[in-house]
Structures are given as C-alpha cells and as structure tokens.
Amino acid sequence: MKLSILIPLVACLLIFSCKTEPKKEKTAPEPQKSIPEKIAHAHGIDYWKKVDKIRFTFNVDRDTSHFQRTWIWDLKQNQVTSITELDTTTYSRSEIDSLTAKVDAGFINDKYWLLAPFNLIWDQAAYSFDHSTEEIAPISKSPMQKLTIVYGGSGGYTPGDAYDFYFGDNYLLREWVFRKGNQKENSLVTTWEDYEAIQNLEIGKRHKNEDGSFALYFTDIKVN
C-alpha cells in the first residue's frame, strides 16, 4: 500500500476514535424528606390533589354510649356539610361566623382523626417536631419510631397541644398519644388500625384505647 494512502486512513481512524460521549447534564439530587413528610407520603398524600370531595361518618363508642356525625367536604367549593340526628348544616370554610364556628370545630377535630398524617404536611408551619428512632409504644409495648409534634401557643382551636406518633419502618401510624397543652401526662392514647386503601389514600379506620372502653372509628368513607 502506498504511504500516501495509508496516512489519510490512519488520520481518519484517529478522528473517529477520539470522539467522546456528550456530557450528561448534572441534575440536583432530590431533597431529603423529613420524618413528617415520609409519614404523609406513606399514607398517600401525593394523591390528595386529585380529591374533589370526601364523605365520612365519625363514630365514638365509650362504654355503653354511642355518638356519630357525618361530614361531606367539598374541596373545590371549600364547603362543608354536617349531618347529625338533630340537623344538617352547610357552610363555607372561608366564611366562618359565630353560628358555624362550633360546627367547624367539630369538623376540624373529626377530620384530624381521619387525616392526621396529611396534617403533618398541611400544618408544617404551625408546629415543631422531634424524632426518636426507637421508643416503646404505649399500648403494644413494641419498639417503634416516635415523632413528637408540638403546636404553637396561639391560633387554631387547640393551641399548644402535642401529639406523639408511633410507627414502623413503613411509616404507617400504629399508635398515638394526645397531650393537651403539651403536658407530660397523656390525655388520650389509642391505636391506629384497620387500614384500607381508598383511592390510594391509606386510611386508618379504627382507633381504640388499651382496655377497649373507648373506640373511635370511621364508616361510610367515600372519596371522589
């Protein structure tokens, strides 16, 4: 082979062999989720934005007594309907007055029992929190993770209250403690159980205390 032909061939091979893959753009790593965020996501808060309306009946059995009330929450209209044995009340949550404030306080209470894991996101600016990787749960006496949140001393219906959430590695709640005014003594301790996936929301439908004399549970749950 003539040298004049060999040189262009070698140069051509060098050109192709020196080509490099284009540099991939670096993407910023996703921010690490906090413990409250991990709990909320485990319960399906990513799907909450698809919810237009939710209906549920709040039930309480205490010894031999029974209490219940039904709520219909229209998120698009920001409207709530309360249904009890005595009456039915519909009001706008953007226009709370002296007549609807008491009804709304009941709604906030019942909704918190139903959707407490989501309130860990919704109320982030209103509380401080502390996390322990292993504590003994008060009812089961099993080792679990513990998240304590303490609400600020002003605003809301129950300012300064504290909650201790107990959960496993999947971040689903198993037990919790309510401490009124962040006192050391427990005001109420119950389980989180009877989970059901409703439109991808993980709902703990039943709560009971250690001796079973108190049970709070939800029926007629419908999510649109």
C-alpha positions in Angstrom: 0.0 0.0 0.0 1.3 3.4 -0.9 2.2 5.6 2.1 0.1 8.5 0.7 -3.0 6.3 1.0 -2.1 4.9 4.5 -1.7 8.4 6.1 -5.3 9.6 5.4 -6.7 6.3 6.6 -4.8 6.5 9.9 -5.9 10.1 10.4 -9.5 9.1 9.7 -9.3 6.3 12.3 -7.8 8.7 14.9 -10.7 11.2 14.3 -13.4 8.6 15.0 -11.5 7.0 17.9 -11.2 10.4 19.6 -14.9 11.1 19.6 -16.3 11.2 23.2 -19.8 10.8 24.5 -21.6 14.1 25.2 -21.5 15.1 28.8 -24.7 14.5 30.6 -26.2 17.4 32.4 -26.0 17.1 36.2 -29.3 17.1 38.0 -29.7 18.3 41.5 -30.4 15.5 43.9 -33.9 15.4 45.4 -34.1 17.0 48.8 -34.3 14.5 51.7 -37.8 14.2 53.1 -38.3 14.9 56.7 -39.9 12.4 59.0 -43.3 14.1 58.9 -43.1 14.2 55.1 -42.3 10.5 55.0 -45.3 9.7 57.1 -47.6 11.8 55.0 -46.3 10.3 51.7 -46.7 6.7 53.1 -50.3 7.5 53.7 -50.8 8.7 50.1 -50.7 12.5 50.3 -49.5 12.5 46.7 -53.0 11.5 45.6 -54.8 14.1 47.7 -54.6 16.7 45.0 -56.9 14.5 42.9 -59.6 14.5 45.6 -62.7 16.7 44.9 -64.9 15.5 47.7 -64.8 13.3 50.7 -67.6 11.9 52.9 -67.2 10.1 56.2 -69.1 9.2 59.3 -67.2 9.8 62.6 -68.2 7.3 65.4 -67.3 7.1 69.0 -68.2 4.3 71.4 -67.5 5.0 75.0 -68.5 2.3 77.5 -72.2 1.8 76.5 -72.8 5.1 74.7 -72.6 5.8 71.0 -72.1 9.1 69.2 -71.9 9.7 65.4 -72.0 12.5 62.9 -71.4 12.6 59.1 -69.4 15.1 57.1 -69.3 16.0 53.4 -66.3 18.1 52.5 -66.4 19.7 49.0 -62.8 20.7 48.5 -63.4 22.5 45.2 -66.1 24.7 46.7 -64.4 24.8 50.2 -67.7 23.9 51.6 -68.6 21.5 54.4 -71.9 19.8 55.3 -72.5 18.4 58.8 -75.2 15.8 59.2 -76.4 14.8 62.7 -79.6 13.3 64.2 -80.7 16.8 65.0 -80.0 18.8 61.9 -78.0 19.4 58.7 -75.7 22.4 58.3 -73.8 23.5 55.2 -71.3 26.3 55.4 -68.3 27.8 53.6 -65.0 27.3 55.4 -63.9 30.7 54.1 -66.8 32.5 55.9 -66.8 31.1 59.5 -69.0 33.1 61.8 -70.3 32.8 65.4 -73.0 30.4 64.2 -70.8 28.0 62.3 -67.6 28.2 64.5 -68.8 25.4 66.8 -69.7 23.2 63.9 -66.3 23.9 62.2 -64.5 23.0 65.4 -66.2 19.6 65.3 -65.2 19.2 61.6 -61.6 20.1 62.4 -61.5 17.5 65.2 -63.0 14.7 63.2 -61.0 15.5 60.1 -57.8 15.4 62.1 -58.6 11.9 63.4 -59.2 10.8 59.8 -56.3 12.6 58.1 -53.7 13.3 60.8 -50.8 12.1 58.6 -51.7 14.7 56.0 -51.9 17.4 58.6 -48.2 16.8 59.1 -47.7 18.5 55.8 -50.6 21.0 55.9 -49.6 22.2 59.4 -45.8 22.3 58.9 -45.5 26.0 59.7 -47.6 25.6 62.9 -45.6 23.1 64.9 -42.1 22.0 65.9 -41.1 18.3 66.0 -38.7 15.8 67.4 -37.9 12.3 66.2 -36.6 9.2 68.0 -35.5 6.1 66.1 -36.6 3.7 68.8 -39.1 4.1 71.7 -41.5 1.7 73.4 -45.1 2.2 72.1 -47.5 2.7 75.0 -50.2 0.1 74.1 -48.4 -2.7 72.2 -45.2 -2.2 74.2 -43.3 -2.8 70.9 -40.3 -0.9 69.8 -41.2 1.7 67.2 -40.1 5.0 65.8 -41.6 8.1 67.5 -42.4 11.5 66.2 -43.5 14.2 68.6 -45.1 17.4 67.3 -46.0 20.4 69.4 -48.3 23.1 68.1 -47.6 26.8 68.7 -49.2 28.6 71.6 -51.6 30.7 69.5 -54.0 30.1 66.6 -56.2 27.2 65.8 -58.8 25.6 68.1 -56.4 23.9 70.5 -53.1 25.9 70.6 -50.1 24.3 72.3 -51.3 20.7 72.1 -48.8 17.9 71.5 -49.0 14.5 69.7 -46.7 11.5 69.8 -46.9 9.3 66.7 -45.6 5.7 66.8 -44.8 4.0 63.6 -42.7 1.2 61.9 -40.3 1.2 59.0 -43.1 1.6 56.5 -44.1 4.9 58.2 -47.7 3.9 58.7 -49.0 5.0 62.1 -49.7 2.3 64.6 -50.4 4.3 67.9 -50.5 7.8 69.0 -50.8 9.9 72.1 -52.6 13.2 72.6 -51.2 15.5 75.3 -53.4 18.6 75.9 -51.3 21.8 76.2 -48.1 19.7 75.9 -48.4 18.4 79.4 -46.3 15.4 80.4 -49.4 13.3 81.3 -51.2 11.6 78.4 -54.7 12.9 77.7 -55.6 10.0 75.3 -53.7 7.0 73.9 -55.1 4.9 71.0 -54.2 2.6 68.2 -54.2 3.2 64.5 -55.5 0.1 62.8 -57.9 -1.4 60.3 -56.2 0.3 57.4 -57.9 0.5 54.0 -56.6 1.9 50.7 -59.3 4.2 49.4 -58.5 5.9 46.1 -54.8 5.4 47.0 -55.2 7.0 50.4 -54.1 4.8 53.3 -56.8 5.4 55.9 -56.6 4.0 59.4 -60.3 3.5 60.1 -60.2 2.4 63.7 -58.7 3.7 67.0 -59.1 2.2 70.4 -57.6 2.6 73.9 -55.8 -0.2 75.8 -58.7 -1.7 77.6 -61.2 -1.2 74.8 -63.5 1.0 76.7 -63.1 3.7 74.1 -63.3 3.2 70.3 -63.3 5.8 67.6 -63.9 4.7 64.1 -65.0 5.7 60.6 -67.7 4.3 58.4 -69.3 5.3 55.1 -66.0 6.7 53.7 -66.3 7.8 50.1 -63.6 9.7 48.2 -64.3 11.3 44.8 
